[in-house]
Amino acid sequence: MAYFEEGSEAMLQLEAMVDKVGLDNVLYALAHIARMKADHIEVNWQDKPLARCWGDNANKIERIIRTLR
């Protein structure tokens, strides 16, 4: 079974999180994680292209959040 396959434990846990705190808050957490990964990669690995990718993903998620509100 794929990690996020319909009915998988991961999918059920994610659905429960969305039900408990709302989609915008789950997306906020994902954006925060992506931004922290970007910072960590840039500082500890000096991999600017990869850090930029994670930062771009955080920005995209934040734009989605603004459209939901």
NULUM-244106 format. One record per residue (C-alpha): residue number from 1; residue in one letter; x, y, z. Coordinates in steps of 0.1 Angstrom, whole numbers, plus 5000, padded with zeros to 4 digits. Each point is the difference from the previous one (the first is absolute). Layout:
<gupas>
GUPA   pos   code     xx     yy     zz
GUPA   NUM      a      X      Y      Z
...
</gupas>
This chain:
<gupas>
GUPA   pos   code     xx     yy     zz
GUPA     1      m   5000   5000   5000
GUPA     2      a   5013   5035   4991
GUPA     3      y   5006   5023   5029
GUPA     4      f   4972   5024   4991
GUPA     5      e   4978   4974   4983
GUPA     6      e   4963   5003   5008
GUPA     7      g   4993   4984   5033
GUPA     8      s   5036   4998   5011
GUPA     9      e   5009   5010   5036
GUPA    10      a   5018   5031   4988
GUPA    11      m   4970   5011   4980
GUPA    12      l   4977   4995   5029
GUPA    13      q   5023   5019   5023
GUPA    14      l   5002   5029   4975
GUPA    15      e   4963   5001   4996
GUPA    16      a   4996   5001   5038
GUPA    17      m   5024   5029   5002
GUPA    18      v   4980   5019   4973
GUPA    19      d   4968   4992   5019
GUPA    20      k   5014   5012   5033
GUPA    21      v   5018   5032   4990
GUPA    22      g   4989   5008   4965
GUPA    23      l   5016   4998   4966
GUPA    24      d   5016   5035   5002
GUPA    25      n   5018   4991   5033
GUPA    26      v   5013   4967   4986
GUPA    27      l   5013   5019   4970
GUPA    28      y   5015   5027   5023
GUPA    29      a   5019   4972   5018
GUPA    30      l   5013   4986   4966
GUPA    31      a   5011   5035   4989
GUPA    32      h   5018   5004   5033
GUPA    33      i   5017   4967   4997
GUPA    34      a   5011   5008   4964
GUPA    35      r   5014   5034   5011
GUPA    36      m   5019   4984   5029
GUPA    37      k   5014   4973   4976
GUPA    38      a   5011   5028   4976
GUPA    39      d   5018   5018   5028
GUPA    40      h   5016   4968   5013
GUPA    41      i   5012   4989   4965
GUPA    42      e   5015   5035   4993
GUPA    43      v   5018   5002   5033
GUPA    44      n   5012   4965   5005
GUPA    45      w   5003   4986   4964
GUPA    46      q   5008   5033   4982
GUPA    47      d   4977   4987   4972
GUPA    48      k   4984   5032   4988
GUPA    49      p   4980   4985   4971
GUPA    50      l   4984   4973   5022
GUPA    51      a   4994   5026   5028
GUPA    52      r   4984   5023   4974
GUPA    53      c   4977   4971   4988
GUPA    54      w   4988   4995   5036
GUPA    55      g   4995   5037   5005
GUPA    56      d   4980   5002   4967
GUPA    57      n   4978   4972   5012
GUPA    58      a   4994   5018   5033
GUPA    59      n   4990   5031   4980
GUPA    60      k   4976   4980   4978
GUPA    61      i   4983   4984   5030
GUPA    62      e   4997   5035   5016
GUPA    63      r   4983   5013   4969
GUPA    64      i   4975   4971   5001
GUPA    65      i   4993   5008   5036
GUPA    66      r   4991   5036   4991
GUPA    67      t   4975   4988   4974
GUPA    68      l   4983   4978   5026
GUPA    69      r   4994   5028   5024
</gupas>
